[in-house]
C-alpha cells in the first residue's frame, strides 16, 4: 500500500473531489498532508495527489511551517474540487484565499480575553496600592 504522501493518481472522473488534511505523525505530535481525494473516502485510504504539508507545532523560532503547491491547488479548484473548512482557513492565512470568517472571530475572541486579563491585572495593582 502506498503512503498518503505519494498519492496514487487514480480516481473516478465523475466523483466529487475535496482538498483536505490527512493526519500523520505521532500521538501529541501531529503533522498534516494537504491532499486531494474523493469525498467519500476516509483519510487513511490512498489519495489522488498531495498538494502540501502543514506542521501545527511551533518550531524553535515559534513558527508553524506550511508548504503549498499553489499551481496544483489552482488546477484542482479549477476542476471543481471543494475545500474543507480547516484547509480553507489555512489558505486564507497564507493569502491564497480571503481570510475565513472564523479566523476573524477567533482573533477577536483572543484580543478580548487579553484585554480582560490586562484590566484585571490593572485592577489588582490599583487595589494593592490602596491597601
LUMMI-101184 format. One line per 10 residues: number of its first residue (from 1); their letters; for each residue x negated, y, z negated of N, C-alpha, C. Coordinates in steps of 0.1 Angstrom, whole numbers, plus 5000, padded with zeros to 4 digits. Each point is the difference from the previous one (the first is absolute). Example, Ala and Ser with C-alpha at 12.3 -4.5 7.8 and 13.67 -1.06 7.14 Angstrom:
% LUMMI-101184
1	AS	4868:4943:4922:5009:5012:5000:4991:5012:5000 ~ 5004:5011:5007:4991:5011:5000:5008:5011:4992
% end
This chain:
% LUMMI-101184
1	XXXXXXXXXX	4992:4988:5000:5008:5012:5000:4991:5012:5000 ~ 5004:5010:5008:4992:5013:5001:5003:5009:4988 ~ 4990:5007:4996:5003:5010:4989:5008:5012:5006 ~ 5007:5007:4991:5009:5011:5005:4992:5011:5006 ~ 4987:5001:4997:4992:5011:5006:4997:4998:5015 ~ 4999:4987:5004:4997:4997:5014:5012:5002:5009 ~ 5012:4996:4996:5011:5002:5008:5000:4989:5011 ~ 5012:4996:5004:5001:4990:5011:5003:5006:5013 ~ 5007:5012:5000:5003:5006:5013:5013:4993:5006 ~ 5005:4990:4994:5012:4993:5005:5012:5005:4994
11	XXXXXXXXXX	5011:5003:5008:5012:5004:4995:5011:4998:5010 ~ 5013:5001:4996:5011:5000:5009:5002:5014:5005 ~ 5002:5002:5013:5000:5013:5006:5013:5008:4995 ~ 5011:4993:4998:5012:5006:4996:5002:5002:4985 ~ 4991:4995:4992:5002:5001:4986:4996:5014:4995 ~ 5006:5003:4988:4997:5013:4994:4986:5000:4993 ~ 4992:5010:5003:4987:5001:4994:5000:5011:4989 ~ 4991:4998:4990:4999:5009:4989:4985:5002:4997 ~ 4997:5012:4996:4986:5003:4995:5001:5000:4985 ~ 4993:4991:4993:5001:5000:4986:4987:4995:4993
21	XXXXXXXXXX	5000:5000:4987:4989:4995:4993:5000:4985:4998 ~ 4988:4994:5000:4998:4986:4996:4990:5001:4988 ~ 5005:4995:4989:4991:5001:4988:4990:4989:5000 ~ 4988:5004:4998:4988:4991:4998:4994:5003:4987 ~ 4988:4994:4997:4993:5003:4988:5004:4991:4989 ~ 4996:5003:4988:5002:4992:4988:5010:5006:4991 ~ 5002:4993:4989:5009:5006:4990:4993:5012:4994 ~ 5008:5011:4998:4995:5012:4995:4990:5007:5009 ~ 4998:4996:5012:4991:5006:5010:5006:4999:5014 ~ 5011:5007:5003:5007:4999:5013:4992:5006:5011
31	XXXXXXXXXX	5002:4995:5012:4994:5006:5012:5011:4997:5011 ~ 5003:5009:5008:5011:4999:5010:4994:5001:5014 ~ 5006:4991:5009:4998:5002:5014:5012:5006:5006 ~ 4999:5009:5009:5011:5006:5007:5002:4992:5013 ~ 5011:4994:5002:5001:4990:5011:5014:5002:5007 ~ 5000:4995:5012:5013:4999:5008:5004:4986:4999 ~ 5012:4998:4997:5006:4986:4999:5014:5001:5004 ~ 5006:4988:5002:5014:4999:5003:5008:5002:4986 ~ 5011:5007:5001:5007:5005:4988:5005:4988:4992 ~ 5003:4989:5006:5006:4989:4992:4989:4991:4994
41	XXXXXXXXXX	4988:5002:5002:4989:4992:4994:4996:5006:4987 ~ 4996:4991:4991:4995:5005:4987:4985:5004:5001 ~ 4994:5006:4990:4987:5006:5001:4989:4990:5001 ~ 5003:4987:4997:4989:4990:5001:5000:4992:5012 ~ 5009:5003:5010:4999:4993:5013:4991:5008:5009 ~ 4995:4994:5011:4991:5006:5009:5006:5013:5006 ~ 4992:5010:5001:5004:5013:5005:4996:5002:5015 ~ 5006:5010:5006:4997:5003:5014:4986:5007:5001 ~ 4999:5011:4993:4987:5007:5001:4998:5008:4987 ~ 4988:5002:4996:4996:5008:4988:4997:5014:5005
51	XXXXXXXXXX	5006:5010:4994:4998:5014:5004:4992:5008:4991 ~ 4997:4995:4988:4992:5008:4991:4999:4993:4986 ~ 4994:5007:4991:4999:4995:4986:5002:5011:4990 ~ 5004:4996:4988:5002:5010:4989:4995:4994:4987 ~ 4991:5007:4993:4995:4995:4987:5006:5010:4990 ~ 5010:4996:4992:5006:5010:4991:4992:5002:4987 ~ 4990:4992:4998:4992:5002:4987:4989:5011:5003 ~ 4999:5010:4992:4990:5010:5002:4986:4995:4998 ~ 4991:5004:5009:4986:4996:4999:4993:5009:4990 ~ 4986:5000:5000:4992:5007:4990:5001:5015:5003
61	XXXXXXXXXX	5005:5005:5012:5002:5014:5003:5014:5004:4998 ~ 5009:4991:4994:5014:5003:4998:5007:5001:5014 ~ 4997:4992:5010:5006:5000:5013:5007:4987:5002 ~ 5012:5001:5006:5007:4988:5005:4997:4999:5015 ~ 4994:4989:5004:4996:4999:5014:5011:4995:5009 ~ 5001:5007:5012:5010:4996:5010:4993:5000:5014 ~ 5002:4990:5008:4996:5000:5013:5012:4997:5009 ~ 5002:5008:5011:5011:4998:5008:4995:5001:5015 ~ 5007:4991:5008:4997:5001:5015:5012:5007:5006 ~ 4998:5013:5001:5011:5009:5005:5005:4996:5014
71	XXXXXXXXXX	4991:4996:5009:5003:4997:5013:5010:4988:5001 ~ 4997:4990:4992:5009:4988:5000:5013:5003:4992 ~ 4999:5008:4990:5013:5004:4993:5009:5007:5010 ~ 4995:5010:5007:5008:5007:5010:5006:4990:5011 ~ 4992:4990:5004:5004:4990:5009:5012:4993:4995 ~ 4999:4995:4987:5011:4991:4995:5012:5009:4997 ~ 4999:5012:4995:5011:5009:4998:5007:5003:5013 ~ 4992:5002:5010:5006:5003:5013:5007:4988:5006 ~ 4996:4988:4996:5007:4988:5005:5012:4996:4991 ~ 5003:5009:4990:5013:4998:4992:4998:4993:4987
81	XXXXXXXXXX	4987:4999:4995:4998:4995:4987:5005:5010:4989 ~ 5006:4995:4990:5004:5008:4988:4989:5000:4990 ~ 5001:5010:4991:4989:5001:4990:5007:4999:4986 ~ 4994:4992:4991:5005:4998:4987:4998:5013:4992 ~ 5008:5002:4989:4999:5012:4993:4986:5002:4993 ~ 4994:4990:4994:4987:5003:4994:4989:5004:5011 ~ 5001:4993:5011:4990:5004:5011:5004:5014:5005 ~ 5012:5003:5001:5004:5013:5005:4995:5011:4990 ~ 5000:4997:4987:4995:5010:4991:4985:5001:5002 ~ 4993:4989:5002:4985:5001:5002:4997:5007:5013
91	XXXXXXXXXX	5008:4998:5011:4997:5007:5012:5003:5015:4998 ~ 5010:5004:4992:5002:5014:4997:4989:5006:4993 ~ 4994:4993:4990:4989:5006:4993:4987:5001:5009 ~ 4999:4991:5010:4988:5001:5009:5002:5010:5011 ~ 5012:5005:5001:5002:5011:5011:5006:4994:5013 ~ 5002:4987:5000:5005:4994:5013:5015:5003:5001 ~ 5008:4999:4989:5014:5003:5000:5002:5013:4991 ~ 5011:5006:5001:5003:5011:4990:5001:4993:4986 ~ 4997:5008:4989:4999:4995:4987:5014:4995:4996 ~ 5001:4988:4994:5012:4993:4997:5007:5008:4988
101	XXXXXXXXXX	5013:5001:5000:5007:5007:4989:4997:4994:4986 ~ 4998:4987:4999:4997:4994:4987:4987:5004:4995 ~ 4990:5003:5009:4987:5005:4996:5002:5014:4994 ~ 5008:5009:5006:5003:5013:4994:5006:4999:4986 ~ 5010:4990:4998:5006:4999:4988:4990:4995:4989 ~ 4992:4990:5004:4990:4995:4990:4991:5011:4996 ~ 4995:5008:5009:4991:5011:4997:5007:5010:4991 ~ 5013:5003:5003:5007:5010:4991:5002:4995:4986 ~ 5003:4987:4999:5001:4994:4986:4987:5000:4993 ~ 4989:4997:5006:4987:5000:4994:4997:5014:4995
111	XXXXXXXXXX	5002:5010:5008:4997:5014:4996:5009:5004:4988 ~ 5013:4996:5000:5009:5003:4989:4995:4994:4987 ~ 4995:4988:5001:4995:4993:4988:4988:5007:4995 ~ 4991:5004:5009:4988:5007:4996:5003:5013:4993 ~ 5010:5007:5006:5004:5013:4994:5006:4998:4986 ~ 5008:4990:4998:5006:4998:4987:4990:4996:4990 ~ 4990:4992:5004:4989:4997:4991:4992:5012:4996 ~ 4997:5009:5010:4993:5012:4997:5008:5009:4990 ~ 5013:5001:5002:5008:5008:4991:5000:4994:4986 ~ 5001:4987:4999:4999:4993:4986:4987:5003:4994
121	XXXXXXXXXX	4989:4999:5007:4987:5003:4994:4999:5014:4996 ~ 5005:5010:5008:5000:5014:4996:5008:5002:4987 ~ 5012:4994:4999:5008:5001:4988:4993:4994:4988 ~ 4993:4989:5002:4993:4994:4989:4988:5009:4995 ~ 4993:5006:5009:4990:5009:4997:5005:5012:4992 ~ 5011:5005:5005:5006:5012:4993:5005:4997:4986 ~ 5005:4987:4998:5004:4996:4987:4988:4998:4991 ~ 4989:4995:5005:4988:4998:4992:4994:5013:4996 ~ 5001:5011:5008:4995:5013:4997:5008:5007:4989 ~ 5013:4997:5000:5009:5007:4990:4999:4993:4987
131	X	4997:4987:4999:4999:4993:4987:4987:5002:4993
% end
